[in-house]
Amino acid sequence: MTVAEEGHSGGTPHTSGPVSAEAARLMKLATSASVAVALVLVGVKAFAWITTDSVALLSSLVDSALDVAASVLNLLAVRHALMPADREHRFGHGKAEALAGLGQSAFIAGSALFLIVEASRRLMAPTPVEDGLIGFVVMGVSIAATLGLVVFQRRVIRMTNSVAISADSLHFTSDLLVNAGVIVALVLSTRFGLALADPLIALAIAAYILWGAWEVANSSYDILMDREFLDADRARVREVVMAHAEVRDMHDLRTRTSGNMSFIQLHLELDGAMTLRRAHEIADEVEASVRAAFPGAEVLIHQDPDGVDEARAAFRR
């Protein structure tokens, strides 16, 4: 087994291959819905922030404004990633999602830094929150709208296995927690007179947003740098390949993910005395088995005579 085949504990999860026309339609609908929901939430939260002057509400407003930018980027990326491979892009356009992810992480990190500055200012000069009832109503509307979107996105994910929609759904799920934090801040500020609760919870939200930005950037980097599948998936590939009775061994397993596409390359070790035609037939059979285990993956197999690596090593000596 070579170093390339040994793998590592990290990696990227396997994703399915090209999507159907119905799946593509659902993915586009889900990204459009996330943009629409984010725009509505920006409007109502802006009104609530102006009315209450709550920095925690401001943090939620900024987060929703970033959601608009992130959702628009996601919408454009999904539409581009769904484009079929062409003459200039033989491996498809799946990395458009990862590029958009890096852009999203930059926006998100910037918003978190802004919130840290604003919340720090409020810690130095605490300001009471005004008209908390409006804040409660707006956050209730925000939670209901976000929850509805997440439920719809989960349905689309089950039908399409879309990596982009999964990431977007995770982002909006985190927004539910952010909105709940804002409600807590409003309660502590308006009902119990704890003015410091507002900026402190805003700081906690900013820290959470920064962590989310790091996760988005890290996963996008893995895709752009062609990181290997998870060890469990790589082990599954080997298990499927070695299940063929005429395969002696395998080496140089290489895997990567790009958007909805997965790529698997490997070398088969076969009996050196068999005919070229039979070796080709075995490679086709193994390829079909790997594709059955990893639907839609692009599989590239090279056939080697059994022991060829040892023979080359002996020749070098």
Secondary structure, DSSP 8 states (H G I E B T S, - for coil): --HHHH--S--B-----S--HHHHHHHHHHHHHHHHHHHHHHHHHHHHHHHH--HHHHHHHHHHHHHHHHHHHHHHHHHHHTS---SS-TT-STHHHHHHHHHHHHHHHHHHHHHHHHHHHHHHS------HHHHHHHHHHHHHHHHHHHHHHHHHHHHH--HHHHHHHHHHHHHHHHHHHHHHHHHHHHTS--TTHHHHHHHHHHHHHHHHHHHHHHHHHHHHTT--B-HHHHHHHHHHHHTSTT--EEEEEEEEEETTEEEEEEEEEE-TTS-HHHHHHHHHHHHHHHHHHSTT-EEEEEEEETTHHHHHHHHH-
